[in-house]
Amino acid sequence: MSAQNPTVGIISLGCPKATVDSERILTQLRAEGYTLTDSYDDADVVIVNTCGFIDSAVEESLEAIGEALDENGRVIVTGCLGAKPEQIEAVHPQVLAITGPAAYEEVVQQVHDVTPPPPHDPFVDLVPPQGLKLTPKHYAYVKISEGCNHRCTFCIIPSMRGDLVSRPAPEILDEAQKLVDAGVKELLVVSQDTAAYGVDIRHRTDFWQGRPVKSNMTGLVEQMGRLGAWVRLHYVYPYPNVEEVIPLMRDGLVLPYLDMPLQHAHPRVLKAMRRPGNIERQLERIEKWRSEVPDLTMRSTFIVGFPGETDEEFEALLDFIREARLDRVGCFQYSPVEGAVANTLAPQVPDEVKQERWEAFMETQQVISAEKMQAKIGRTLDVIIDEVDEEGAIGRTKGDAPEIDGVVLIGNGQTLQPGEIVPVEIEAADAYDLWGRVKH
């Protein structure tokens, strides 16, 4: 226990959007005088920011809550799983309080209830202007909206986070500017549905630093791209307006990296998922984007074993993967999350069939990924440095997002610093990672 200022620990699970929520909570508590700790022993209270997207995430969240209770005993729960408090209370009735996602003020008040803030003026001037971050100093997640207007049948996020609510563009750009001023070299734009940014405020035009800014994805990220940092887009729903951001990638204002969850490739399955279903049109778009931006890296995620998925429909998905030749691909076996509409649309695919399809999918994509990585050998690529030790440095290309994509291992990078962007000549590759040396 802290002998002076009350002390708070946090466990942050789930996606980058949850990381942003945790950062906001910690920034407020730090400004009020709380001391932050990464030790159970030192904490007067522990916050667990949970994920509840799929069954494995729910299990991980419940295990984290249990560990915090065992090690500390004073636990406040927030996040997506908190939208179903009865699920938490059934396993861990001794938690002190539960809130859903993005409940910043409620969480801070719950901390006050457990351990009141110290009786002095908040030292806001001692908190970094960009707030406290859980990521390394050289990159940061910027959340541009909350919630989602889609009702995909496999997803329960709207029931947890609600409908789309876009942040005002000037507020986002102020945050981005402060991050860049503090030394951030890479801004990762996140939301539930990045391409939909601004639809709830009718894409109004705001002003930032005397310049008009259209409140849509393109207008926002164009201004972010002028701040001097890498700008990377995540969770871009395949709307037609994606075409507008491709020229920004071509012109270097936004990284040539497009994270677009497509989920499947067969029209019937996509219709059952309530997802866009014109795959031929999607293939044409991908070809067009690559013609405009030859170095475009495309990341996507897919679901195999969706209820009712037939062998023929799965083969159609494999055919799409072979033809689209996406750079980065994640694949999940369908999980019947409680509350998902898809659970009752058709009979569940047997677990052993899901596993077989997942393995076939990953084997198919691994061949494509390996070929694409081998094609980078001999090229010189810009790499942002994440880590440095006595063996060299680890970094990422413009086509690699932190934590989910591959890395570049640099044998002669011992003198580099995290956040540096350096030219690296690629000498070797496998299906996921690259090896190279700084080109002087």
C-alpha positions in Angstrom: 0.0 0.0 0.0 1.1 3.6 -0.6 2.1 5.5 2.5 1.2 8.8 0.8 -0.7 9.2 -2.3 -3.3 6.5 -3.1 -2.0 4.0 -5.7 -3.8 2.5 -8.7 -2.9 -0.4 -11.0 -4.5 -1.3 -14.3 -4.8 -4.4 -16.5 -5.8 -3.4 -20.0 -7.0 -6.2 -22.3 -8.4 -6.4 -25.8 -8.0 -4.1 -28.8 -6.3 -0.8 -29.2 -9.6 1.0 -28.7 -9.6 -0.4 -25.1 -6.0 0.8 -24.7 -7.1 4.3 -25.5 -9.8 4.0 -22.9 -7.3 2.9 -20.3 -4.9 5.7 -21.2 -7.7 8.3 -20.7 -8.6 6.8 -17.2 -5.0 6.8 -16.1 -4.4 10.3 -17.3 -7.3 11.6 -15.2 -6.3 9.7 -12.1 -2.6 10.8 -12.5 -3.8 14.4 -12.8 -5.7 14.1 -9.5 -2.6 13.0 -7.7 -2.9 9.2 -7.7 0.3 7.2 -8.1 0.3 4.5 -10.8 1.8 1.1 -10.4 2.3 -2.2 -12.3 2.4 -4.2 -9.0 -0.5 -5.9 -7.3 1.2 -5.4 -3.9 1.5 -1.7 -4.2 -2.0 -1.0 -5.5 -4.8 0.4 -3.3 -7.2 -0.7 -6.1 -6.8 -2.5 -9.4 -8.8 -1.6 -12.5 -9.4 -4.4 -15.1 -10.4 -3.2 -18.5 -11.9 -6.2 -20.2 -12.7 -7.5 -23.6 -15.8 -9.5 -24.4 -15.8 -9.9 -28.2 -15.4 -13.7 -28.4 -15.4 -16.5 -26.0 -11.7 -16.7 -25.6 -11.6 -13.0 -24.8 -14.3 -13.4 -22.2 -12.3 -16.3 -20.6 -9.1 -14.2 -20.6 -11.0 -11.3 -19.0 -12.5 -13.5 -16.3 -9.1 -15.0 -15.5 -7.5 -11.6 -15.3 -10.2 -10.5 -12.8 -9.7 -13.6 -10.8 -6.0 -13.1 -10.6 -6.4 -9.5 -9.6 -8.8 -10.5 -6.8 -6.4 -13.3 -5.6 -3.4 -11.0 -5.6 -5.0 -7.8 -4.4 -8.6 -8.1 -3.5 -9.8 -4.6 -4.4 -10.9 -4.8 -8.1 -12.9 -2.5 -10.3 -14.0 -3.9 -13.7 -14.7 -1.9 -16.8 -14.7 -2.5 -20.6 -16.7 -4.5 -23.1 -17.4 -7.4 -20.8 -18.6 -5.0 -18.2 -21.7 -4.4 -20.5 -22.8 -7.8 -19.2 -22.3 -7.4 -15.4 -24.2 -10.5 -14.6 -21.6 -12.6 -16.4 -18.9 -11.2 -14.3 -20.9 -11.3 -11.0 -21.7 -14.9 -11.6 -18.0 -15.8 -11.5 -16.6 -13.0 -9.3 -19.3 -11.6 -7.1 -16.6 -9.9 -4.9 -15.6 -7.2 -7.4 -16.2 -3.7 -6.1 -17.9 -2.2 -9.2 -18.6 -2.9 -12.8 -19.0 -0.5 -15.8 -19.2 -1.0 -19.5 -16.7 0.4 -22.2 -15.7 4.1 -22.4 -17.2 4.8 -18.9 -14.3 7.1 -18.0 -16.1 9.3 -15.4 -17.8 6.4 -13.7 -14.5 4.5 -13.3 -12.7 7.5 -11.9 -15.6 8.0 -9.4 -15.5 4.3 -8.4 -11.8 4.7 -7.7 -12.7 7.8 -5.6 -15.2 5.7 -3.6 -12.5 3.0 -2.8 -9.6 5.3 -2.2 -10.3 9.1 -2.3 -7.8 11.4 -4.1 -5.1 13.1 -2.1 -6.2 16.5 -0.6 -4.3 18.9 -2.8 -4.6 20.6 -6.1 -4.3 18.4 -9.1 -0.8 18.7 -10.7 -2.1 18.7 -14.2 1.1 20.5 -15.3 3.1 17.3 -14.4 1.0 15.1 -16.7 2.4 15.0 -20.3 0.4 17.3 -22.6 -0.7 14.3 -24.7 -1.8 12.4 -21.6 -0.4 9.1 -20.2 0.2 6.4 -22.7 0.4 2.6 -22.5 2.3 2.3 -25.8 6.0 3.2 -26.4 6.8 6.9 -26.7 7.1 6.8 -30.5 3.7 5.6 -31.5 0.1 6.2 -30.2 -3.4 5.1 -30.9 -5.9 7.9 -31.8 -9.5 6.9 -31.4 -11.7 8.9 -33.7 -15.2 7.6 -32.8 -17.0 5.2 -30.5 -19.6 2.6 -31.3 -20.9 1.2 -34.6 -24.1 1.5 -36.7 -23.7 -1.9 -38.4 -25.5 -5.0 -37.1 -23.2 -7.8 -38.3 -24.8 -11.0 -37.1 -21.6 -12.4 -35.6 -20.8 -9.3 -33.6 -22.1 -8.0 -30.3 -20.0 -4.8 -30.1 -22.9 -2.4 -30.8 -24.8 -3.9 -27.8 -21.7 -3.1 -25.7 -20.5 0.2 -27.2 -23.7 1.6 -28.8 -24.2 3.3 -32.1 -21.5 5.4 -33.8 -20.5 8.6 -32.1 -17.8 10.6 -33.9 -15.4 12.9 -32.0 -15.2 16.5 -33.3 -12.4 16.8 -35.8 -10.7 19.7 -34.1 -10.5 17.8 -30.9 -8.9 14.8 -32.6 -6.4 17.0 -34.5 -5.5 18.8 -31.3 -4.7 15.5 -29.7 -2.7 14.3 -32.7 -0.7 17.6 -32.7 0.1 17.2 -29.0 1.3 13.7 -29.6 3.5 14.7 -32.5 4.9 17.6 -30.5 5.8 15.2 -27.7 7.8 13.0 -30.1 5.3 10.5 -31.4 6.4 9.3 -34.9 3.4 7.1 -35.8 -0.3 7.8 -35.3 -2.6 4.7 -35.5 -6.2 5.7 -36.3 -8.7 3.3 -34.6 -12.4 3.1 -34.1 -15.1 0.4 -34.5 -15.7 1.6 -38.1 -13.1 4.1 -39.3 -14.6 4.6 -42.7 -17.9 5.7 -41.1 -16.3 8.6 -39.2 -18.6 11.7 -39.4 -21.8 10.1 -40.7 -23.6 10.8 -37.4 -22.7 14.5 -37.6 -23.5 14.7 -41.3 -19.9 15.2 -42.4 -20.0 18.8 -41.2 -17.1 21.2 -41.9 -15.2 22.4 -38.8 -12.2 24.6 -38.6 -8.8 23.7 -37.1 -6.0 26.2 -36.9 -7.9 28.4 -39.3 -8.3 25.7 -41.9 -11.6 24.0 -42.9 -11.7 20.3 -42.1 -14.5 18.1 -43.5 -15.6 15.7 -40.8 -15.2 12.5 -42.7 -12.4 9.9 -42.8 -10.6 11.5 -45.8 -10.8 15.1 -44.5 -9.6 14.1 -41.1 -6.7 11.9 -42.0 -5.5 14.3 -44.7 -5.0 16.9 -42.0 -3.3 14.3 -39.7 -1.0 13.4 -42.5 0.3 17.0 -42.6 1.6 16.8 -39.0 4.8 15.0 -40.0 4.1 11.6 -38.5 3.2 8.3 -40.1 -0.6 7.8 -40.2 -1.9 4.3 -40.2 -5.6 3.3 -40.7 -7.2 0.4 -38.9 -10.7 -1.1 -39.1 -11.7 0.4 -42.4 -15.1 -0.9 -43.4 -15.3 -1.6 -47.2 -17.5 1.5 -48.0 -17.1 3.2 -51.5 -15.5 6.2 -49.7 -12.3 4.2 -49.3 -11.5 5.2 -52.8 -11.0 8.8 -51.6 -8.1 7.9 -49.2 -6.1 6.0 -51.8 -4.7 9.2 -53.4 -3.5 10.3 -49.9 -1.6 7.0 -49.7 -0.2 7.6 -53.2 0.9 11.1 -52.2 2.6 10.0 -48.9 0.1 11.7 -46.5 -1.2 8.4 -45.2 0.8 5.1 -45.0 0.0 2.7 -47.8 -1.6 0.3 -45.4 -5.3 -0.6 -45.4 -6.8 -2.7 -42.6 -10.1 -3.8 -44.1 -12.0 -6.7 -42.4 -13.8 -8.6 -45.2 -14.9 -11.6 -43.1 -15.8 -13.9 -46.0 -16.1 -14.2 -49.8 -19.2 -16.2 -50.6 -22.3 -14.0 -51.3 -24.7 -16.2 -49.2 -22.4 -16.2 -46.2 -21.8 -12.5 -46.4 -25.6 -11.9 -46.6 -26.1 -14.0 -43.5 -23.3 -12.0 -41.8 -25.0 -8.7 -43.0 -21.7 -7.7 -44.8 -21.2 -6.3 -48.3 -21.3 -9.1 -50.7 -20.0 -8.2 -54.2 -16.7 -10.0 -54.1 -16.0 -9.5 -57.8 -16.3 -5.8 -57.3 -14.0 -6.1 -54.3 -11.4 -7.8 -56.4 -11.6 -5.1 -59.0 -11.2 -2.4 -56.3 -8.1 -4.1 -54.9 -6.5 -4.3 -58.3 -7.3 -0.6 -58.9 -5.8 0.4 -55.6 -2.6 -1.5 -56.2 -2.3 0.1 -59.6 -2.4 3.5 -57.9 -0.3 2.5 -54.9 2.0 -0.3 -55.9 3.4 -0.7 -52.3 -0.1 -0.9 -50.8 -0.2 -3.4 -47.9 -3.7 -4.9 -47.4 -4.6 -6.6 -44.1 -7.9 -8.3 -43.6 -9.7 -10.8 -41.3 -12.0 -13.7 -42.1 -14.2 -16.1 -40.3 -14.4 -19.8 -41.1 -17.1 -22.1 -39.8 -19.8 -19.5 -39.8 -23.2 -21.3 -39.0 -24.3 -23.1 -42.1 -21.1 -22.6 -44.1 -20.8 -25.4 -46.7 -17.7 -27.0 -48.1 -18.4 -25.2 -51.4 -18.8 -21.8 -49.7 -15.5 -22.4 -47.9 -13.8 -23.3 -51.2 -15.1 -20.0 -52.6 -13.3 -18.2 -49.7 -10.0 -20.0 -50.5 -10.4 -19.1 -54.2 -10.8 -15.4 -53.2 -7.7 -15.6 -51.0 -5.7 -17.1 -53.9 -6.9 -14.4 -56.3 -6.8 -11.4 -53.9 -3.3 -12.2 -52.6 -3.7 -10.1 -49.5 -0.5 -9.2 -47.6 -1.6 -9.7 -44.0 -4.5 -12.0 -43.1 -6.0 -13.1 -39.8 -8.5 -16.0 -39.6 -10.9 -16.9 -36.8 -13.0 -19.9 -36.2 -16.6 -18.8 -35.6 -17.3 -18.5 -31.9 -21.0 -18.5 -30.8 -20.7 -15.5 -28.5 -23.7 -15.1 -26.3 -26.2 -12.6 -27.8 -25.0 -12.9 -31.4 -27.8 -13.3 -34.0 -25.7 -15.7 -36.1 -25.9 -18.3 -33.4 -29.5 -19.2 -34.4 -29.3 -18.6 -38.2 -28.3 -22.2 -39.1 -26.8 -25.3 -37.5 -23.3 -24.8 -36.0 -20.4 -26.2 -38.0 -18.7 -29.0 -36.0 -15.6 -27.9 -34.2 -13.4 -30.4 -36.0 -14.6 -29.1 -39.4 -13.9 -25.5 -38.2 -10.4 -26.6 -37.3 -9.8 -28.3 -40.6 -11.0 -25.2 -42.5 -8.9 -22.9 -40.4 -5.8 -25.0 -41.1 -6.5 -25.1 -44.8 -7.1 -21.4 -44.9 -3.8 -20.6 -43.0 -1.8 -23.0 -45.2 -3.1 -21.3 -48.3 -2.4 -17.8 -47.0 1.1 -18.7 -45.7 2.2 -19.6 -49.2 1.0 -16.2 -50.4 2.6 -14.3 -47.5 5.9 -16.1 -48.0 6.0 -15.2 -51.7 5.2 -11.6 -50.9 7.9 -11.4 -48.3 10.5 -13.0 -50.5 9.8 -10.3 -53.1 11.1 -7.7 -50.7 14.6 -9.2 -50.6 17.1 -6.8 -52.1 14.8 -3.7 -51.6 15.6 -0.8 -49.3 12.6 0.0 -47.1 11.9 2.7 -44.5 11.7 1.1 -41.1 10.6 2.6 -37.8 12.6 1.3 -34.8 10.7 -0.3 -31.9 13.4 -1.9 -29.8 17.2 -2.0 -29.5 19.5 -4.4 -27.7 23.0 -5.7 -28.0 22.1 -8.0 -30.9 20.6 -5.3 -33.0 17.3 -3.6 -33.5 13.7 -4.6 -34.2 11.5 -2.4 -36.3 8.6 -2.3 -38.7 8.1 -1.2 -42.3 5.2 1.0 -43.5 3.4 -2.3 -44.1 3.6 -3.5 -40.5 1.4 -2.4 -37.7 2.6 -2.9 -34.1 1.7 -6.1 -32.3 -0.3 -7.7 -35.2 2.0 -7.8 -38.2 5.6 -8.8 -38.8 8.9 -7.1 -37.8 12.3 -6.3 -39.4 15.3 -7.6 -37.5 18.3 -5.4 -38.1 21.7 -6.9 -37.4 23.7 -3.6 -37.4 21.1 -1.5 -35.5 22.8 -1.5 -32.0 23.2 2.3 -32.1 19.7 3.2 -33.2 17.0 4.7 -31.0 13.3 3.7 -30.7 11.3 6.0 -33.0 14.0 6.5 -35.5 13.0 5.9 -39.1 15.9 4.5 -41.1 16.5 2.9 -44.6 17.1 -0.8 -44.3 18.3 -3.1 -47.1 16.3 -6.4 -46.8 18.5 -9.5 -47.0 16.2 -12.4 -45.9 12.6 -13.2 -45.2 10.2 -15.8 -44.0 6.4 -15.8 -44.2 6.0 -13.1 -41.6 9.3 -11.3 -40.8 12.2 -9.6 -42.6 16.0 -9.4 -41.9 18.2 -6.6 -43.0 20.9 -4.0 -42.3 20.8 -0.3 -42.1 21.9 1.2 -45.4 24.4 4.0 -44.7 
